Structures are given as C-alpha cells and as structure tokens.
C-alpha cells in the first residue's frame, strides 16, 4: 500500500533528508514518489536529487493536491505561515504530518480545514542512521488506518511507538534530547580514558561500543536495566565501586532532572505557539 503513495516534504533540512533517505533506502517508496521542497535554496534541492533521486522543487512549483501525505519539516517558527498557505490547497483525504518540535495536533487543526487528518511525529537525530525511536500521535480526525500508515512510513528510520499527545513533552525530554545526554556521558568517558593514557580514537571507540553494547543488551534480552545492572555487579568488585561513585555524585538524579527540565522546556515552547491566535 505504501509504495503507491506520494509524499510531499515542505522543508528540506536535515530531518527531512534523514526521513526521505530512510524511505528510499528501505524501499518504502520509489524516489519518484517523494517530493522535497524549499523556497530558496537551489543548491540544496540539487544535492537531494543527486543523492536520493527524489523530486526536489521550489515551493512555488509544487502541486500540493497530488500528494497523499504532506510532511511539515520547516523550522517551527515558520509553521503558522506554512499552515496558512497550505489551508486552501489541501484536500480532505490528505494526511498532514508534522515533525516540528512544539507544534501540537490542536495547533494544526485550528488552522487547517475542519476534519483534516493531522499526525504529530517526534523522531530523534539517530534517524540519520536508521536508529531513531519515533513517537506518533494522531489528531481528532485520524483513523487507525492513518496511524498504521504513519508507523510503516517512519519505520524506515527506526522504531516507532504510538503515544498519547500528553506524553509528547516527556518523550521529547527522553528521546528527543536524550542523544545529547549520552554524547555528554561519552565525552566524559573519553576524556577520562585519555587522561589515563589512551589515545583519542581508541578512547572514543571503547566508550561508544560500551554504551552501544549495553543498550543492545536491554533491547535484545528485554531484561530490565536494573536486573542487568545487578547481574554484573559483584559485591566489593570494580563495578560496585564505580556505581558507588555514581550514587554519591547523584548521577541518577542528574539524569532525572535533565529529562524533566527538557520536558518543561518542550511544554513552554508548545504553549508559546498555542498563544498565537489564528
């Protein structure tokens, strides 16, 4: 079913590219069924056509009515303008999806025609290597068929989960911002290893593979992180000593506060957009 659909990206930045690349590489859609658009950057469109064989056009030349799915991928600050421009062009059976932080389904529904199916999508930056964890949530006029279509489409860039919209802010705090937390941890592991005599490349590989292996253990075994931690922690051993230092320095609390701070900021950004009268 998906291979017969036509997808239009409004916005051609890094997230749009990652999603389109996943669709092409995973053969979810033929490249000719993917249209990517921006308003001014000709060179960017040339690069996308060259790299993925997709169709890339200036926005002024796009036939919006020909798309089955429209993915909003511009900067969030430009969302209102884009939706207003889109309103007279969309057909009732087209699905409008957004990968924009802070843009709720309600915000989109308020601008678009009544009854327009809208879906909010939250990938993360690991989508560029096909390892995103993506959350989706539907608006008031979305059917299960629409949700299944979105799940299949975004499975091209990783795992997909359907959540309630009320959970989007905390999802953003965990998965949207989470890669940066892990990079921060990796930075410190790498620097410590270098201080102890490892060269930079080896230190980085050791740190990254350790985090990757631990994450894969959780996903592959479906065991809880707590049970895996206890399994590898011998009394009075090296791991116990390291964990003791983490607890004494409140590492767990720091991660919890990072997630909740990002959640609060996500909620604040969303409320800023919702204040806009349309």
C-alpha positions as CSV (number, residue, x, y, z in Angstrom):
1,X,0.0,0.0,0.0
2,X,2.7,2.5,1.0
3,X,4.6,2.2,-2.3
4,X,1.6,3.6,-4.2
5,X,1.6,6.8,-2.0
6,X,3.1,10.1,-2.9
7,X,4.8,12.1,-0.1
8,X,5.5,15.8,-0.1
9,X,8.0,17.3,2.3
10,X,7.6,21.0,3.0
11,X,11.1,21.9,4.2
12,X,14.3,20.2,3.1
13,X,16.5,20.3,6.1
14,X,18.5,17.5,7.8
15,X,15.4,15.8,9.4
16,X,13.5,15.8,6.1
17,X,16.6,14.4,4.4
18,X,17.0,11.6,7.0
19,X,13.4,10.6,6.7
20,X,13.5,10.6,2.9
21,X,16.8,8.7,2.8
22,X,15.2,6.1,5.0
23,X,12.2,5.7,2.8
24,X,14.4,5.3,-0.3
25,X,17.0,3.0,1.4
26,X,14.3,0.8,2.9
27,X,12.3,0.8,-0.3
28,X,9.2,2.1,1.4
29,X,8.6,4.3,-1.6
30,X,10.1,4.8,-5.0
31,X,12.2,8.0,-5.2
32,X,9.9,9.4,-7.8
33,X,7.0,9.4,-5.3
34,X,8.9,11.7,-2.9
35,X,8.8,15.4,-3.5
36,X,11.0,17.7,-1.4
37,X,10.6,21.4,-1.4
38,X,12.0,24.6,0.0
39,X,11.5,28.3,-1.0
40,X,15.0,29.5,-1.9
41,X,17.9,27.1,-1.6
42,X,18.5,25.7,-5.2
43,X,21.8,24.0,-4.3
44,X,20.1,22.1,-1.5
45,X,17.5,20.7,-3.9
46,X,20.2,19.7,-6.4
47,X,22.0,17.8,-3.7
48,X,18.9,15.9,-2.7
49,X,18.0,14.9,-6.2
50,X,21.6,13.8,-6.8
51,X,21.9,11.8,-3.6
52,X,18.4,10.1,-3.4
53,X,16.9,10.5,-6.9
54,X,13.9,12.2,-5.3
55,X,12.0,15.1,-7.0
56,X,13.0,18.4,-5.5
57,X,11.2,21.7,-6.5
58,X,10.8,25.2,-5.3
59,X,7.7,25.5,-3.2
60,X,6.1,27.8,-5.8
61,X,6.1,24.9,-8.3
62,X,4.7,22.2,-6.1
63,X,1.3,20.7,-6.8
64,X,0.1,20.1,-3.2
65,X,-3.1,18.3,-4.3
66,X,-1.1,15.5,-5.9
67,X,0.4,14.3,-2.5
68,X,-1.2,11.7,-0.3
69,X,0.9,12.6,2.7
70,X,2.3,16.1,3.5
71,X,5.1,16.2,6.0
72,X,5.8,19.6,7.6
73,X,9.6,19.8,8.1
74,X,10.4,23.5,8.1
75,X,11.6,25.4,11.2
76,X,8.9,25.6,13.9
77,X,8.8,29.4,13.8
78,X,7.6,29.1,10.2
79,X,4.9,26.6,10.9
80,X,2.0,29.0,11.2
81,X,2.8,30.7,7.9
82,X,3.2,27.3,6.2
83,X,-0.1,26.0,7.5
84,X,-2.0,29.2,6.5
85,X,-0.5,28.8,3.0
86,X,-1.5,25.1,2.9
87,X,-5.1,25.6,4.1
88,X,-6.7,26.5,0.7
89,X,-4.7,23.8,-1.1
90,X,-5.2,20.6,0.9
91,X,-7.8,18.0,0.1
92,X,-9.9,16.4,2.8
93,X,-8.3,12.9,2.3
94,X,-4.7,14.2,2.6
95,X,-2.8,13.4,5.8
96,X,-0.8,16.3,7.2
97,X,2.1,15.2,9.4
98,X,4.5,17.4,11.4
99,X,8.0,16.6,12.6
100,X,8.2,20.0,14.3
101,X,9.0,20.4,18.0
102,X,6.3,22.2,19.9
103,X,3.6,22.0,17.2
104,X,0.6,20.2,18.6
105,X,-2.1,18.5,16.6
106,X,-4.5,21.1,18.0
107,X,-2.5,23.9,16.7
108,X,-2.5,22.3,13.2
109,X,-6.2,21.6,13.4
110,X,-7.1,25.1,14.4
111,X,-5.5,26.5,11.1
112,X,-6.3,23.7,8.6
113,X,-9.8,22.9,7.3
114,X,-12.2,21.2,9.8
115,X,-11.8,17.5,9.8
116,X,-8.3,17.5,8.2
117,X,-6.4,14.4,9.4
118,X,-3.2,15.5,11.2
119,X,-0.5,13.4,12.9
120,X,2.3,14.7,15.1
121,X,5.6,12.9,14.7
122,X,8.7,13.2,17.0
123,X,11.8,11.4,15.6
124,X,15.3,12.0,17.1
125,X,18.6,12.7,15.5
126,X,19.5,9.0,15.3
127,X,17.1,8.9,12.4
128,X,20.1,9.8,10.2
129,X,21.5,6.3,10.7
130,X,18.1,4.5,10.8
131,X,18.1,4.1,14.6
132,X,15.5,6.7,15.7
133,X,12.9,6.0,18.3
134,X,9.9,7.9,16.9
135,X,6.7,8.8,18.7
136,X,3.5,9.4,16.8
137,X,0.1,10.7,18.0
138,X,-3.0,11.5,15.9
139,X,-5.4,14.4,15.9
140,X,-9.2,14.2,16.2
141,X,-9.9,13.2,12.6
142,X,-7.2,10.4,12.3
143,X,-8.2,6.8,11.8
144,X,-6.3,3.6,12.7
145,X,-5.5,3.3,9.0
146,X,-3.8,6.7,9.1
147,X,-1.8,5.7,12.2
148,X,-0.7,2.4,10.6
149,X,0.4,4.2,7.5
150,X,2.5,6.6,9.6
151,X,4.0,3.7,11.6
152,X,5.0,2.0,8.4
153,X,6.4,5.2,6.8
154,X,8.5,6.1,9.8
155,X,9.7,2.6,10.5
156,X,12.2,3.4,7.7
157,X,14.2,5.4,10.2
158,X,14.0,3.2,13.3
159,X,11.4,2.0,15.9
160,X,8.0,3.7,16.1
161,X,5.7,4.0,19.1
162,X,2.2,5.4,19.3
163,X,1.7,7.5,22.5
164,X,-0.8,10.0,23.9
165,X,-0.2,13.6,23.0
166,X,0.0,14.5,26.7
167,X,3.2,12.3,26.8
168,X,4.9,14.1,23.9
169,X,6.7,16.6,26.2
170,X,8.3,13.9,28.4
171,X,9.1,11.8,25.3
172,X,10.9,14.9,23.9
173,X,12.8,15.1,27.2
174,X,13.9,11.5,26.9
175,X,14.2,10.6,23.3
176,X,14.3,14.0,21.6
177,X,17.0,15.4,23.8
178,X,18.4,12.1,25.1
179,X,21.1,11.5,22.4
180,X,22.8,14.7,23.7
181,X,22.8,13.4,27.3
182,X,24.5,10.2,26.0
183,X,27.0,12.2,24.0
184,X,27.8,14.2,27.2
185,X,28.5,10.9,29.0
186,X,30.6,9.7,26.2
187,X,32.6,12.9,26.2
188,X,33.5,12.4,29.9
189,X,34.3,8.7,29.5
190,X,36.5,9.6,26.5
191,X,38.3,12.4,28.4
192,X,38.9,10.2,31.4
193,X,40.3,7.4,29.2
194,X,42.6,9.9,27.5
195,X,43.8,11.2,30.9
196,X,44.7,7.6,31.8
197,X,46.8,7.1,28.7
198,X,44.5,6.0,25.8
199,X,44.7,7.8,22.5
200,X,41.6,9.7,21.4
201,X,40.4,7.3,18.7
202,X,40.7,4.2,21.0
203,X,39.1,6.0,23.9
204,X,36.1,7.1,21.7
205,X,35.6,3.6,20.3
206,X,35.8,1.9,23.8
207,X,33.2,4.4,25.2
208,X,30.8,4.2,22.3
209,X,30.9,0.4,22.0
210,X,30.3,0.1,25.7
211,X,27.2,2.2,25.6
212,X,26.0,0.6,22.3
213,X,26.5,-2.9,23.8
214,X,24.7,-2.1,27.0
215,X,21.8,-0.6,25.1
216,X,21.6,-3.7,22.7
217,X,21.6,-6.0,25.7
218,X,18.4,-4.2,27.0
219,X,16.7,-4.3,23.7
220,X,17.7,-7.9,22.7
221,X,17.1,-9.6,26.0
222,X,14.1,-7.4,27.1
223,X,15.5,-7.6,30.6
224,X,15.2,-4.5,32.8
225,X,18.2,-2.3,33.2
226,X,18.0,-2.8,36.9
227,X,18.3,-6.6,36.6
228,X,21.2,-6.4,34.2
229,X,23.0,-3.9,36.4
230,X,22.6,-6.3,39.4
231,X,23.7,-9.2,37.3
232,X,27.1,-7.6,36.5
233,X,27.7,-6.1,39.9
234,X,29.8,-8.3,42.3
235,X,30.0,-7.3,45.9
236,X,33.1,-5.3,46.6
237,X,34.1,-5.5,42.9
238,X,35.1,-2.8,40.4
239,X,31.6,-2.3,39.1
240,X,30.3,-1.8,42.6
241,X,33.0,0.8,43.3
242,X,32.1,2.7,40.1
243,X,28.3,2.6,40.9
244,X,29.0,3.8,44.4
245,X,30.8,6.8,43.0
246,X,27.8,7.5,40.6
247,X,25.3,7.3,43.5
248,X,27.5,9.6,45.7
249,X,27.6,12.1,43.0
250,X,23.9,11.9,42.3
251,X,24.3,10.8,38.7
252,X,20.8,9.2,38.6
253,X,19.2,12.4,40.0
254,X,21.1,14.4,37.4
255,X,19.6,12.4,34.5
256,X,16.1,12.6,36.0
257,X,16.5,16.4,36.3
258,X,17.8,16.6,32.7
259,X,14.7,14.8,31.4
260,X,12.3,16.9,33.5
261,X,14.0,20.2,32.5
262,X,13.8,19.3,28.8
263,X,10.1,18.3,29.3
264,X,9.3,21.6,30.9
265,X,11.0,23.5,28.1
266,X,9.1,21.4,25.5
267,X,5.9,22.3,27.2
268,X,6.8,26.0,27.3
269,X,7.7,26.1,23.6
270,X,4.3,24.4,22.8
271,X,2.4,27.0,24.9
272,X,4.2,29.8,23.1
273,X,2.8,28.5,19.8
274,X,-0.6,27.9,21.2
275,X,-0.9,31.5,22.3
276,X,-0.9,32.6,18.6
277,X,-4.4,33.4,17.5
278,X,-5.3,32.1,14.1
